[in-house]
């Protein structure tokens, strides 16, 4: 008996450790540590320390959670008493699906940032990136029909917003308002919208904010993990399937993700939207390896492949019919025959991204990172053409992009600094054989940048300061607009600057963030030189080679307050002043061309101001019942002629209520969401091809449940979008001139996490 008791005692061990914030290294108290296999756990104390005793030796999965943090799964082999040190990616949680960043690793503590977590992304995997981002307060989407959209952040869109895919500035034909970002959101662990001092470290034009698509690190454990996801939506009879599989190892770890989407013609409450289907096939692979103890290397590749139909009724053959189409309740070419076929007009886009990243840790306070990335983007647009030429691309572009970033950062107890240099080369070429003068000329762009970001912490006060210099040279070869046709060479050289500062403090339990900034933006190639039919938006666009550098002065104040962990309020007030603001202005002209009749838009400049207010409140009424209220206000003014700017989102209010309950091993959630979008009354009197649509009210309903099956999670949901099949038009949809928005849709989703 004595020998047996000794052996039994030898097979028991103790696990202890500490849990800290990944960015601030502050201890996280009340974190939960749970060992799945033996269903045993502990909670960290005020110093972030924990201890679990009497653990049988063996291999275990340990789940670490903390309010406002991304959960972390750790695989560990416990053969004896073991001590571990855990870093958690920290947020300040506002909603189950929408979280507001507190501190983000490597980013500014004074930045304003909002995020969507992976669970929410998986549930909405049938949506594109911009429509997902609409769930973040202050973000809307500029749409072209039901399948193409790009984000608007506090009134800024297009060339003023930079999207970072896995840390790499997305590069492609993003100049078009109808060109959706070629990114599969399912690859992200969370998607964030960021503005503040930390934006100086990112390449591109960051005046309007940043969108960060960030995958999570691969867990270093030898078992296969991942998920299988499927969503069906009745409107358009759409199918979305996702597969994610990953495996960790001490030598190297890998993750493979794939997506397939197919949609047919969408429908409004009263009619089908002909030729609005699409299909998408995406794949990505990530491989991580520890070269040495202090040298971590990452390889990432993704391929995005999409074909998208454009509403047939938006392409009209003559001016008389176009005038009729702008006033019709039902667009031309509408019938009741549903189809998955995609005919002209349509788009085909293929995007490749290859990234190699090396992180070298010099010591506990210093690190060095080198990144190289290559992107290849191919875009084809097909118009309705005579003589059976519709399968011949009217626009065919290939862009190759090389990006290099070297970054060094160091920190002390109260100080953090990051410095870096970047280079990017872009080669954009029109492909022969279209038989049409190119909308965008051939060009090559050479860019170099240096930046520095500094953060100082004094008790409850954080001070940030950032500087950036960006050199751009563009060599353009353009075919002349007039006859006889000839090649005209242009060279544009610009020097962009950014100076940003921020302050964050807590006073009387109110978290306050103040930001001031100045930045410049050079006119983009499309703003300078586009000329011709922009097929996706069914309009003629003309650039302006005399455009000057755009200058932006912006300021913001954010106030957050939490009452008893059950009531949260958040406000953000922002004002932006632009000198030489560049915008696309509709003209009082419908022009007839050999390709049909189209409205005309010109690029103009003016001094402008954009004012926005975002406010939200979250209340936990009971243990099971929560509610959330959001309000967004935006006003853009052309200060040069005292008129309002176009494409500013109307007033928007959204309210939701959620009831959660649990039965045995099943968690249930039932939520009701209602939203009101006002009429854009500010632009009355400004020329447009149709008056702003009326205000509208939408209702969504969703039920979801999580079932524990053999220690694995099965997630199911059923949702009804636009419950009352409301007929409406969205001011920010470029095809509102021709058709209503989509009607009711019943969505069903299943996801198995393994």
C-alpha positions in Angstrom: 0.0 0.0 0.0 2.9 2.4 0.8 4.5 1.7 -2.6 1.2 2.1 -4.4 0.5 5.5 -2.7 4.0 6.7 -3.7 3.5 5.8 -7.4 0.1 7.4 -7.4 1.6 10.6 -5.8 4.3 10.6 -8.4 1.7 10.7 -11.2 0.2 14.0 -9.9 1.5 17.4 -10.8 0.8 21.1 -10.3 0.3 23.7 -13.0 0.9 27.3 -12.1 1.6 30.5 -14.0 0.7 34.1 -14.7 -1.6 35.8 -17.2 -0.8 39.3 -18.6 -2.0 41.7 -21.3 -0.1 41.0 -24.6 0.5 44.7 -25.2 0.8 46.4 -21.8 2.2 43.4 -19.9 -0.2 44.3 -17.0 -1.5 41.4 -14.9 -5.0 40.2 -15.8 -7.0 39.3 -12.7 -10.1 37.0 -12.7 -9.0 35.2 -15.9 -10.3 31.7 -16.2 -8.0 28.7 -16.8 -9.8 25.4 -17.7 -8.3 22.0 -18.5 -10.7 20.4 -20.9 -9.8 16.7 -20.5 -10.3 16.6 -16.7 -12.8 19.5 -16.5 -10.7 21.2 -13.8 -9.8 24.9 -13.6 -8.9 28.0 -11.6 -9.2 31.8 -11.6 -6.2 34.2 -11.6 -5.7 36.4 -8.6 -5.2 40.2 -8.5 -1.6 39.6 -9.6 -2.6 37.5 -12.6 -1.3 34.3 -10.9 -3.0 31.0 -10.8 -2.4 27.4 -9.6 -4.1 24.1 -10.3 -2.9 21.1 -8.3 -3.4 17.3 -8.4 -3.3 17.1 -12.2 -2.6 13.6 -13.5 0.5 13.6 -15.8 -0.4 13.7 -19.5 -1.2 15.9 -22.5 -3.9 18.5 -22.1 -5.8 21.3 -23.9 -6.0 24.4 -21.7 -8.5 27.2 -22.5 -7.7 30.6 -21.1 -10.4 33.3 -21.1 -10.8 36.8 -19.8 -13.5 39.4 -20.1 -12.6 41.5 -23.2 -9.9 39.1 -24.4 -9.6 36.7 -27.3 -9.8 33.2 -25.8 -6.6 31.2 -26.2 -6.1 27.4 -26.4 -2.8 26.0 -25.2 -1.7 22.4 -25.6 0.8 21.3 -23.0 2.4 18.0 -21.9 2.5 17.9 -18.1 5.0 15.4 -16.8 6.0 17.2 -13.6 5.2 20.5 -11.8 5.0 23.1 -14.6 5.0 26.9 -14.8 3.7 28.8 -17.8 3.5 32.5 -18.7 0.4 33.5 -20.9 -0.1 36.6 -23.0 -3.7 37.4 -24.0 -4.9 39.7 -26.8 -6.9 42.2 -24.9 -10.1 44.1 -25.8 -12.7 46.1 -23.8 -15.9 44.2 -24.6 -19.0 46.1 -25.6 -21.1 43.4 -27.4 -20.8 39.7 -27.9 -20.0 40.2 -31.6 -18.7 43.7 -31.7 -15.8 44.6 -29.5 -13.9 47.8 -28.9 -10.1 47.5 -28.7 -8.5 48.5 -25.5 -4.8 47.9 -26.2 -3.7 46.2 -29.4 -0.2 44.7 -29.6 2.0 47.3 -31.3 -0.7 49.8 -31.8 -1.4 53.1 -30.1 -3.2 53.2 -26.8 -5.0 56.4 -27.8 -6.4 55.0 -31.1 -10.1 54.6 -31.8 -10.8 51.1 -32.9 -13.7 48.8 -33.4 -13.6 45.1 -34.1 -15.6 42.0 -35.3 -14.6 38.7 -33.8 -14.3 35.4 -35.6 -17.5 33.9 -34.4 -19.5 36.8 -35.9 -17.4 36.6 -39.1 -18.2 32.9 -39.5 -21.9 33.5 -39.0 -21.9 36.2 -41.8 -19.5 34.4 -44.1 -21.9 34.8 -47.0 -21.4 38.6 -46.9 -18.4 40.4 -48.5 -16.0 42.5 -46.4 -17.7 45.9 -46.7 -21.2 44.5 -45.7 -19.6 42.8 -42.7 -18.0 46.1 -41.6 -21.5 47.8 -41.7 -22.0 46.2 -38.3 -19.4 48.5 -36.8 -20.7 51.9 -35.7 -19.6 54.7 -38.0 -19.0 52.4 -41.0 -21.4 52.2 -44.0 -21.0 50.7 -47.4 -20.9 52.3 -50.9 -22.7 49.7 -53.0 -23.1 48.9 -56.6 -26.2 46.6 -56.6 -26.4 43.7 -54.2 -23.0 42.1 -54.8 -20.4 44.9 -54.9 -19.5 47.3 -52.1 -16.6 49.1 -50.4 -16.4 50.5 -46.9 -17.2 54.2 -45.9 -15.6 55.2 -42.6 -16.9 58.5 -41.2 -17.6 59.7 -44.7 -14.3 58.6 -46.2 -14.0 55.9 -48.9 -12.1 54.7 -51.9 -8.5 56.1 -52.0 -8.8 57.6 -48.5 -9.2 54.2 -46.8 -6.5 51.6 -46.6 -7.3 47.9 -46.2 -4.5 45.7 -44.7 -4.8 42.0 -45.5 -2.7 40.1 -43.0 -0.6 43.2 -42.5 -0.2 43.9 -46.2 -1.8 47.0 -47.9 -4.3 45.6 -50.3 -3.2 46.5 -53.8 -5.4 46.1 -56.9 -7.9 48.0 -58.9 -9.4 49.6 -55.8 -9.9 52.9 -57.5 -13.4 52.1 -58.7 -16.4 52.7 -56.4 -17.7 49.4 -57.8 -14.5 47.4 -57.1 -15.0 45.4 -53.9 -11.9 44.4 -51.9 -10.6 41.1 -53.1 -10.4 39.6 -49.7 -12.1 36.6 -48.1 -13.1 37.7 -44.5 -13.2 34.1 -43.2 -9.4 34.0 -43.0 -9.5 36.6 -40.2 -9.6 36.1 -36.5 -10.9 39.6 -36.1 -11.5 42.5 -38.4 -10.9 46.0 -37.1 -11.5 49.6 -38.1 -8.7 51.8 -36.7 -7.9 55.5 -36.6 -5.2 57.2 -34.6 -1.4 57.6 -34.2 -0.7 53.9 -35.0 -1.8 54.5 -38.6 1.6 56.1 -39.4 3.1 52.6 -39.5 0.8 51.4 -42.3 1.4 52.0 -46.0 -1.2 53.8 -48.1 -3.6 56.7 -47.7 -4.9 56.5 -44.1 -6.8 59.8 -43.9 -10.1 58.1 -43.5 -9.0 55.2 -41.3 -7.7 51.6 -41.6 -9.3 48.3 -42.0 -7.2 45.5 -40.5 -7.9 41.8 -41.5 -5.9 39.9 -38.9 -5.6 36.1 -38.7 -4.8 34.5 -35.4 -1.6 32.7 -34.6 -1.6 28.9 -35.1 -1.8 27.0 -31.9 1.3 25.0 -31.3 -0.2 21.6 -30.7 0.0 18.4 -32.7 -3.8 17.8 -33.3 -5.9 18.8 -36.2 -8.3 21.6 -35.5 -10.5 23.9 -37.5 -14.1 24.2 -38.6 -16.6 23.4 -41.4 -19.2 26.1 -42.1 -22.2 26.2 -44.4 -24.8 29.0 -45.0 -27.9 29.0 -47.2 -29.8 32.2 -48.0 -33.2 32.0 -49.7 -32.9 35.3 -51.5 -30.7 34.4 -54.5 -30.7 30.8 -53.4 -27.1 31.3 -52.2 -24.7 28.7 -50.9 -21.6 29.5 -48.9 -19.2 26.8 -47.7 -16.0 27.3 -45.7 -13.4 24.8 -44.6 -10.6 25.6 -42.1 -8.0 23.1 -40.9 -4.8 23.7 -39.0 -2.1 21.7 -37.2 0.7 22.9 -34.9 4.1 21.4 -34.3 7.4 22.4 -32.7 9.1 22.3 -36.2 6.4 24.2 -38.2 2.6 24.8 -38.1 0.2 25.2 -40.9 -3.4 26.4 -41.6 -5.5 25.9 -44.8 -8.7 27.8 -45.5 -11.0 27.5 -48.4 -14.3 29.2 -49.4 -16.9 28.5 -52.1 -19.9 30.8 -52.8 -22.6 30.7 -55.4 -25.6 33.0 -55.7 -28.3 33.5 -58.3 -30.5 36.4 -59.2 -31.5 38.4 -56.1 -35.1 39.7 -55.7 -36.8 42.7 -54.4 -40.2 42.4 -52.7 -41.8 42.8 -56.2 -39.4 41.6 -58.9 -36.2 39.7 -59.7 -33.0 41.6 -60.2 -31.8 40.1 -63.5 -28.1 39.1 -63.7 -27.2 39.8 -60.1 -25.7 36.4 -59.2 -22.1 35.6 -58.5 -19.6 32.9 -57.6 -16.5 32.9 -55.6 -13.6 30.4 -55.0 -10.9 31.3 -52.5 -8.1 29.5 -50.8 -5.3 30.5 -48.4 -2.4 28.7 -46.8 -0.3 29.9 -43.8 2.9 28.2 -42.6 4.7 29.2 -39.4 8.1 28.1 -38.3 10.4 28.8 -35.4 13.9 28.9 -37.1 15.5 29.5 -33.7 14.3 30.3 -30.3 14.3 34.0 -31.2 13.6 33.9 -34.9 10.0 33.3 -36.1 9.1 33.0 -39.8 5.7 33.1 -41.5 4.7 32.3 -45.1 1.2 33.2 -46.3 -0.5 32.7 -49.7 -4.0 33.5 -50.8 -6.0 33.4 -54.0 -9.3 35.2 -54.5 -11.4 34.4 -57.6 -14.8 35.9 -58.2 -17.2 36.5 -61.0 -20.0 39.0 -60.4 -23.0 39.9 -62.4 -24.2 43.5 -62.7 -27.9 44.4 -63.0 -28.8 44.2 -66.7 -31.3 47.0 -66.3 -28.6 49.5 -65.5 -27.1 49.4 -69.0 -29.3 51.4 -71.4 -28.9 51.8 -75.2 -30.1 55.4 -75.8 -30.8 58.6 -73.9 -34.5 58.4 -74.2 -34.6 54.9 -72.6 -32.1 56.0 -69.9 -34.4 58.9 -68.9 -37.3 56.4 -68.7 -35.2 54.0 -66.7 -34.4 56.6 -64.1 -38.1 57.1 -63.5 -39.3 53.5 -63.8 -40.5 51.5 -60.8 -39.3 48.2 -62.3 -36.0 48.2 -64.3 -35.7 47.2 -67.9 -34.9 43.5 -68.8 -36.7 42.2 -65.8 -38.4 38.8 -65.9 -39.6 36.1 -63.4 -37.1 33.4 -64.5 -34.6 32.8 -61.7 -31.1 31.9 -62.9 -27.6 31.3 -61.7 -26.2 32.3 -65.1 -23.9 35.3 -65.1 -24.1 37.3 -68.3 -22.7 40.6 -69.4 -22.4 43.2 -67.9 -20.2 41.3 -65.4 -16.8 41.4 -63.7 -14.1 38.7 -63.3 -11.4 39.3 -60.7 -8.4 37.1 -59.6 -6.1 38.3 -56.9 -2.9 36.6 -55.6 -1.1 37.5 -52.4 2.2 36.0 -51.3 3.8 37.2 -48.0 7.0 36.3 -46.2 7.5 37.7 -42.7 10.4 37.2 -40.3 10.3 38.3 -36.7 13.6 38.4 -34.8 13.5 39.0 -31.0 16.7 40.7 -29.9 15.8 40.6 -26.2 12.8 41.2 -24.0 12.6 44.8 -25.0 13.7 44.9 -28.6 12.5 43.2 -31.8 13.0 43.4 -35.5 10.5 42.5 -38.3 11.1 42.2 -42.1 8.2 41.7 -44.5 8.1 41.1 -48.2 4.9 40.7 -50.2 3.9 40.3 -53.9 0.4 40.8 -55.2 -1.0 40.1 -58.7 -4.4 41.4 -59.6 -6.2 40.7 -62.8 -9.5 42.4 -63.5 -11.8 42.0 -66.5 -15.1 43.8 -67.1 -17.5 42.6 -69.8 -20.0 45.0 -71.4 -23.2 44.3 -73.4 -21.7 44.6 -76.9 -22.9 44.2 -80.5 -22.1 41.5 -83.0 -21.8 38.7 -80.3 -18.8 40.5 -78.7 -20.1 40.4 -75.1 -17.6 37.7 -74.1 -14.8 40.0 -75.2 -13.6 42.0 -72.2 -14.2 45.8 -72.5 -11.6 46.4 -69.8 -8.7 44.1 -69.0 -6.1 45.1 -66.5 -3.2 43.3 -64.8 -1.4 44.8 -61.8 1.8 43.5 -60.2 2.9 44.9 -56.9 6.0 44.4 -54.7 6.1 45.6 -51.1 8.9 45.6 -48.6 8.8 46.7 -44.9 11.5 46.7 -42.3 10.5 47.6 -38.7 12.3 47.9 -35.4 10.6 48.5 -32.1 11.8 48.7 -28.5 10.1 49.4 -25.2 10.7 50.1 -21.6 8.4 50.3 -18.6 6.8 53.6 -19.6 7.9 54.0 -23.2 7.3 52.3 -26.5 8.8 53.2 -29.9 8.5 51.9 -33.4 10.5 53.0 -36.5 10.5 51.6 -40.0 11.0 52.0 -43.7 8.8 50.8 -46.6 9.0 50.5 -50.4 6.4 49.6 -53.0 6.6 49.2 -56.7 3.4 48.9 -58.8 3.1 48.1 -62.5 -0.4 48.5 -63.9 -1.0 47.5 -67.6 -4.0 47.4 -69.9 -4.2 44.2 -71.9 -4.6 44.3 -75.6 -7.6 43.0 -77.5 -10.5 44.9 -75.8 -11.2 47.1 -78.9 -12.0 49.9 -76.4 -9.9 52.9 -75.2 -8.8 52.1 -71.7 -10.6 53.8 -68.8 -7.3 53.8 -66.8 -3.9 54.4 -68.5 -0.9 52.3 -68.1 1.4 53.4 -65.2 4.2 52.5 -63.0 4.5 53.8 -59.4 7.6 53.9 -57.1 7.0 54.6 -53.5 9.2 54.9 -50.4 8.3 55.8 -46.8 9.8 56.2 -43.4 7.9 56.5 -40.1 8.2 56.7 -36.3 5.7 56.1 -33.6 6.3 56.8 -29.9 4.1 56.1 -26.9 4.7 57.4 -23.3 2.8 56.1 -20.3 2.5 58.0 -17.0 0.2 56.2 -14.5 -3.3 56.6 -16.1 -2.1 58.9 -18.9 -0.9 57.7 -22.3 0.7 60.1 -24.8 1.3 59.2 -28.5 3.1 60.9 -31.3 3.7 59.7 -34.9 5.4 61.0 -38.0 5.4 59.7 -41.6 7.0 60.8 -44.8 5.9 59.2 -48.1 7.5 59.7 -51.5 5.5 58.8 -54.7 6.6 58.9 -58.3 4.1 57.8 -61.0 5.1 57.4 -64.7 1.9 57.4 -66.8 1.4 56.5 -70.5 -2.0 57.7 -71.6 -3.8 57.5 -74.9 -5.0 61.0 -75.8 -8.7 61.8 -75.4 -8.9 63.7 -78.7 -8.0 62.8 -82.3 -5.6 61.9 -83.7 -4.9 59.3 -81.0 -1.4 59.5 -79.6 0.6 58.5 -76.5 1.1 61.2 -73.9 3.6 60.7 -71.1 3.0 62.1 -67.6 5.2 62.1 -64.6 3.8 62.9 -61.2 6.0 63.4 -58.1 4.5 63.9 -54.7 5.7 64.2 -51.1 3.1 63.2 -48.5 3.4 63.9 -44.8 1.5 62.9 -41.7 1.8 64.3 -38.2 -0.4 62.6 -35.6 -0.8 62.9 -31.8 -3.1 61.4 -29.2 -3.8 61.4 -25.5 -5.7 58.8 -23.4 -6.6 59.1 -19.8 -9.3 58.0 -17.3 -11.0 60.5 -15.1 -13.9 59.8 -12.8 -14.3 56.4 -14.4 -14.6 58.0 -17.9 -12.1 56.7 -20.4 -11.2 59.7 -22.7 -9.2 59.7 -25.9 -8.2 62.8 -27.8 -6.6 62.8 -31.3 -5.2 65.5 -33.6 -3.7 65.0 -37.0 -2.5 66.4 -40.2 -1.9 64.4 -43.4 -1.7 64.9 -47.1 -2.8 62.7 -50.0 -1.7 62.9 -53.6 -4.4 62.5 -56.4 -4.8 58.9 -57.5 -4.3 57.8 -61.1 -8.0 57.4 -61.7 -8.7 60.9 -60.3 -6.1 62.4 -62.7 -6.6 60.4 -65.9 -9.7 58.2 -66.0 -11.7 58.8 -69.2 -14.6 56.7 -70.5 -17.3 54.3 -69.5 -17.0 52.9 -65.9 -18.9 49.8 -66.7 -19.6 48.6 -63.1 -21.4 51.8 -62.2 -22.9 52.5 -65.6 -21.5 56.0 -65.8 -18.9 58.0 -67.8 -16.0 59.3 -65.6 -13.5 62.0 -66.5 -10.4 62.7 -64.5 -8.7 66.0 -64.0 -4.9 66.2 -64.6 -4.8 69.5 -62.8 -5.8 68.2 -59.4 -3.7 69.3 -56.4 -2.6 67.5 -53.3 -5.4 67.0 -50.8 -4.7 68.2 -47.2 -6.5 66.9 -44.2 -6.7 68.3 -40.6 -8.7 66.1 -38.2 -9.6 66.0 -34.6 -11.6 63.6 -32.5 -12.7 62.9 -28.9 -14.0 59.6 -27.6 -15.6 59.1 -24.2 -16.4 55.7 -22.8 -18.0 54.8 -19.4 -18.9 51.5 -17.7 -21.4 51.3 -14.9 -21.3 48.2 -12.7 -20.2 46.1 -15.7 -23.8 46.1 -16.9 -24.2 49.4 -18.6 -21.7 50.8 -21.1 -21.9 54.0 -23.1 -19.6 55.1 -25.8 -19.4 58.3 -27.9 -17.1 59.5 -30.6 -17.1 63.0 -32.1 -14.9 63.7 -35.1 -14.3 66.7 -37.4 -12.2 66.6 -40.6 -11.3 69.7 -42.6 -10.0 69.1 -46.2 -8.1 71.6 -48.3 -8.5 70.6 -52.0 -10.9 67.8 -51.2 -11.3 65.5 -54.3 -14.7 64.2 -55.2 -16.7 62.8 -58.1 -19.5 65.2 -59.0 -22.6 64.2 -61.1 -23.2 66.5 -64.1 -26.4 67.7 -65.6 -25.8 65.5 -68.7 -26.8 62.1 -70.1 -24.3 61.3 -72.8 -24.9 59.0 -75.8 -22.0 56.9 -76.9 -21.6 53.9 -79.2 -21.8 51.7 -76.1 -25.1 53.2 -74.9 -26.4 56.3 -73.0 -24.9 57.0 -69.6 -24.8 59.7 -66.9 -21.6 61.8 -66.7 -19.4 62.3 -63.6 -16.3 64.6 -63.3 -13.6 64.8 -60.6 -13.6 68.2 -58.9 -11.8 69.8 -55.9 -13.1 72.1 -53.1 -12.5 72.9 -49.5 -14.7 70.6 -47.4 -15.6 69.6 -43.8 -17.0 66.3 -42.5 -18.5 66.1 -39.1 -19.6 62.8 -37.5 -21.0 61.6 -34.2 -21.3 58.0 -33.1 -23.0 57.0 -29.9 -23.9 53.6 -28.4 -25.3 52.2 -25.2 -25.2 48.6 -24.0 -27.4 47.4 -21.0 -27.5 44.0 -19.3 -31.1 44.1 -18.1 -30.9 40.6 -16.4 -28.5 37.8 -16.4 -30.1 36.5 -19.7 -31.4 39.7 -21.3 -29.2 42.4 -22.9 -30.0 45.3 -25.2 -27.9 47.7 -27.4 -28.7 51.0 -29.0 -26.6 52.8 -31.7 -26.8 56.2 -33.4 -24.7 57.5 -36.2 -24.8 61.1 -37.6 -22.7 62.3 -40.6 -22.6 65.6 -42.4 -20.2 66.6 -45.2 -20.1 70.2 -46.5 -18.5 71.7 -49.6 -17.2 74.8 -48.0 -16.2 76.4 -51.3 -19.8 76.8 -52.5 -21.8 76.1 -49.3 -23.4 72.9 -50.5 -23.4 69.4 -49.1 -21.1 66.6 -50.2 -22.6 63.5 -52.0 -22.3 59.9 -50.7 -22.5 60.9 -47.1 -24.6 58.3 -45.2 -27.9 59.5 -43.8 -28.8 59.4 -40.1 -28.9 55.8 -38.8 -30.3 54.3 -35.6 -30.1 50.6 -34.7 -31.5 48.9 -31.7 -31.2 45.2 -30.7 -32.3 43.0 -27.9 -30.9 39.6 -27.1 -32.1 36.8 -24.8 -29.8 34.0 -23.8 -30.5 30.8 -21.9 -28.9 27.4 -21.3 -30.4 23.9 -21.1 -27.9 21.2 -20.1 -25.1 21.3 -22.7 -26.9 23.6 -25.1 -26.7 27.4 -25.3 -29.5 29.3 -27.0 -29.6 32.9 -28.1 -32.6 34.8 -29.6 -32.1 38.3 -30.9 -34.3 41.0 -32.6 -32.7 43.9 -34.4 -34.4 46.9 -35.8 -32.9 49.8 -37.7 -34.0 53.1 -39.2 -32.2 54.9 -42.0 -33.3 58.5 -42.6 -33.7 60.3 -45.9 -30.6 62.2 -47.0 -32.2 65.6 -46.9 -28.9 67.6 -46.9 -28.3 67.3 -50.6 -31.6 68.6 -51.9 -31.0 71.3 -54.4 -27.7 69.6 -55.6 -28.0 68.0 -59.0 -28.5 64.2 -59.0 -30.0 61.8 -61.5 -32.7 60.9 -59.1 -33.9 62.4 -55.7 -32.6 60.8 -52.5 -34.9 57.9 -51.5 -37.3 58.0 -48.6 -36.4 56.8 -45.1 -37.0 53.2 -44.3 -37.3 50.8 -41.3 -35.9 47.2 -41.3 -36.3 44.3 -38.9 -34.1 41.2 -38.6 -34.6 38.2 -36.4 -32.1 35.5 -35.4 -32.0 32.4 -33.4 -28.7 30.6 -32.7 -27.7 27.6 -30.6 -24.4 25.9 -29.5 -24.5 22.2 -28.8 -21.6 20.4 -27.1 -21.1 17.0 -28.9 -18.2 14.8 -27.8 -16.5 17.9 -26.4 -16.8 19.6 -29.8 -19.1 22.5 -30.7 -21.9 22.4 -33.2 -23.3 25.9 -33.9 -26.6 26.4 -35.7 -28.5 29.5 -36.6 -31.7 30.6 -38.4 -32.1 34.2 -39.4 -34.7 36.3 -41.2 -33.4 39.4 -42.9 -35.9 42.2 -43.7 -38.7 40.3 -41.9 -41.5 42.4 -43.3 -40.2 42.4 -46.9 -39.9 46.2 -46.9 -39.6 47.9 -50.2 -36.9 50.6 -50.1 -33.9 52.1 -51.9 -30.5 52.9 -50.3 -29.0 56.3 -51.0 -25.5 54.8 -50.9 -26.3 52.2 -53.6 -25.1 53.5 -57.0 -27.9 51.4 -58.7 -30.7 53.0 -56.7 -31.4 54.9 -59.9 -32.7 51.7 -61.5 -33.9 49.3 -58.8 -35.0 48.6 -55.3 -33.0 46.8 -52.6 -33.3 43.1 -52.0 -36.3 41.8 -50.0 -36.8 39.2 -47.3 -34.3 36.4 -47.0 -34.3 33.2 -44.8 -30.8 32.2 -43.8 -29.7 28.9 -42.3 -26.2 28.2 -41.0 -24.4 25.2 -39.6 -20.8 25.2 -38.2 -18.9 22.3 -36.6 -15.7 23.2 -34.7 -13.3 20.4 -34.2 
